[in-house]
Amino acid sequence: MSTNIENTKNLLLTIIDFIWYKVQYITTQGFTIEEFQQTMVILCFIRFIIYSVKYNILTSIKICSIGFISCILWAMALNDCIGVYYPSLAFHPLLKNIYQEEINYREIALASAGDRLLDDLVKQTTINSNSNLSIPEIITSFFARVPSPISDLTDPIFIFIKRDLFETCTRFYKTNLRHLVSIFVYVGCVRVGKKYCPYHIRWHFTFITLYNTFVPYLFSCIMRARNFLYSVLIPEQRFEEAEHIELYIGAWVFVHITFLMIAMVHALFSQYFYLPFLTYSVELHVGKRPKNSLYSGGYTAWQDDFNFFNIRLRDTLRLWWGFLGRGTKN
């Protein structure tokens, strides 16, 4: 009996030491995006187990899936933010691991791009030597049956379809449509298909869409500050001012990334958050949270006090709406 107690104590001490080491490591070095995403998956699994006991497995799957999808939307915004801020991540000590992770990712992506380019060249050579490789049989047989008097007119069309059509469509998609995909998905899910899209996903999706409209201006501010640092301050040897600019840039990047991570945690646990003007603008589009729905998520106390379309400025600037938005009146 005493041996079991001693083994249990040793196990608990080992776990505590591991957790304490992780806390010290994070507070001094920070963590990577991959570690943070893995933590989100673990928390989602724990939440699934808790709700499976509280309700049932099917209800737990629905609730956790809604929160996880909203979390993925914010994770995409976080990855874009990391990619834009990449050169400035080294300016903050808690972002150094993310900075090194981004360097490793870009090196692997560059090597993969080189491999794909080589494969495309080999594939193009193979296509040129084999006319039937990239063409469906029905198209090949159709052009093969074209009478010889007009084959001189149809052969260029056949060659265009065989060699250039896919590449042309791909180029057109990348230059004209790819940047509109998120808007098409938003309109389809949040506006057209809102009857089938849970309120929590529509709320966070609309918030991200609104966030994406002004975040390029935030990115441009940091890019101008970085250009000023490397083009003016360092060449002119104004090193003290350069250090201050680095501190400002690092602090701004850290706050921005932290905001996105906190938004991911809120989304994962089916919660909402209030930011002056932004949240109000989002809810003008998606409406109020359905309180009688089990899948609508956490609390939105500000919706109880707001008189939509006739709101007072003082109310919009209020930040504290109770713990997790429960309200302060009770």
C-alpha positions, 0 to 999 in steps of 0.5 A, spaced: 500 500 500 505 504 501 509 503 495 503 505 491 502 511 494 509 513 493 509 511 486 503 515 485 506 521 489 512 520 484 508 520 478 504 527 480 511 530 482 513 528 475 507 531 472 507 537 476 515 538 474 513 537 467 507 542 467 512 547 471 517 546 465 513 548 460 510 554 463 517 557 464 519 555 457 513 558 454 513 565 459 521 565 456 521 563 449 514 562 447 511 557 443 510 555 436 503 555 432 503 548 431 504 547 439 498 552 439 494 548 434 495 542 437 493 545 444 486 547 441 485 540 438 486 537 445 482 542 448 476 540 443 477 533 445 476 534 452 470 539 451 467 533 447 468 528 453 465 533 458 459 534 453 458 527 452 457 526 459 453 532 460 448 530 454 450 525 449 455 523 444 451 526 438 449 533 441 457 533 443 459 532 436 454 538 434 457 543 439 464 541 439 464 541 431 461 548 431 466 551 435 471 547 432 469 550 425 469 557 428 476 556 431 479 554 424 476 560 421 480 564 426 486 559 425 486 561 417 487 569 419 492 567 424 496 564 419 495 569 414 498 574 420 504 570 421 506 570 414 505 578 413 509 579 420 514 574 418 520 579 418 518 582 424 517 576 429 524 576 431 523 583 434 519 580 440 522 575 445 516 571 446 515 570 438 522 567 437 519 560 436 514 562 431 519 566 427 524 560 427 518 555 425 516 560 420 523 560 417 523 552 417 516 552 414 518 557 408 525 552 407 520 546 406 515 550 402 521 552 397 524 545 397 517 543 395 516 548 390 522 546 386 520 539 386 513 541 383 516 545 378 521 539 376 515 535 376 511 540 371 517 540 367 517 533 366 510 532 365 510 537 360 515 534 356 511 527 357 505 530 354 509 533 348 511 526 346 504 523 348 498 526 345 493 522 349 496 523 356 492 529 358 486 528 354 480 525 356 478 519 351 472 522 348 475 528 346 481 525 343 476 520 339 471 526 337 477 530 334 480 523 331 473 523 327 473 530 324 474 529 316 480 531 313 478 537 309 477 541 316 482 538 320 487 543 319 482 548 323 480 543 328 487 541 330 489 547 333 483 547 337 485 540 339 492 542 341 490 548 345 485 544 349 491 538 350 496 543 352 494 550 354 486 550 357 488 547 364 493 552 365 489 558 362 483 556 367 488 555 372 492 562 371 485 565 370 483 562 377 489 565 381 489 572 378 481 573 378 477 568 382 482 566 388 481 572 392 474 572 391 473 565 394 472 567 401 467 572 399 463 567 395 463 562 401 461 567 406 455 569 402 453 562 401 454 560 408 452 566 412 447 570 407 444 565 402 444 559 407 444 562 414 438 557 415 442 551 415 449 555 418 449 555 426 449 562 429 456 561 432 459 560 425 455 566 422 457 570 427 465 569 427 465 568 420 462 575 419 467 578 424 473 575 420 470 578 414 469 585 417 476 584 420 479 582 413 477 589 410 481 593 415 487 589 417 491 590 410 491 597 413 494 595 419 499 590 415 501 596 411 503 600 417 508 595 420 511 595 413 512 602 412 515 602 419 520 596 417 522 600 411 523 606 415 527 602 420 532 599 414 532 605 409 533 611 414 534 609 421 540 604 420 543 607 414 543 613 418 546 610 424 540 612 428 541 606 432 537 608 439 531 610 435 532 604 431 531 600 437 525 604 439 522 602 433 523 595 433 520 595 440 514 598 438 513 593 432 515 587 436 509 589 441 504 591 436 505 584 432 505 581 439 498 584 441 495 582 434 497 575 434 495 575 441 488 577 439 487 572 434 489 566 439 484 569 444 479 569 439 481 562 437 480 560 444 473 564 444 471 560 438 473 553 440 469 554 447 463 557 443 464 564 446 463 571 443 467 577 445 465 584 445 469 590 441 467 597 440 463 598 434 466 592 431 461 587 435 455 591 434 457 592 426 457 584 426 450 583 429 447 588 425 448 583 419 447 576 423 442 579 428 441 577 436 443 570 438 438 565 439 437 564 446 433 558 446 438 554 442 443 549 445 448 550 439 448 558 439 454 558 444 455 562 450 452 569 453 452 576 449 449 580 455 451 587 450 445 584 446 440 585 452 442 592 453 443 595 446 437 598 442 439 596 435 439 602 430 438 607 436 444 606 440 448 611 445 455 612 444 457 611 451 454 604 450 458 602 444 465 604 448 463 599 454 468 593 454 466 589 461 460 585 460 461 580 465 465 574 465 464 571 459 459 576 457 454 573 462 452 581 464 453 585 470 446 586 473 445 579 476 
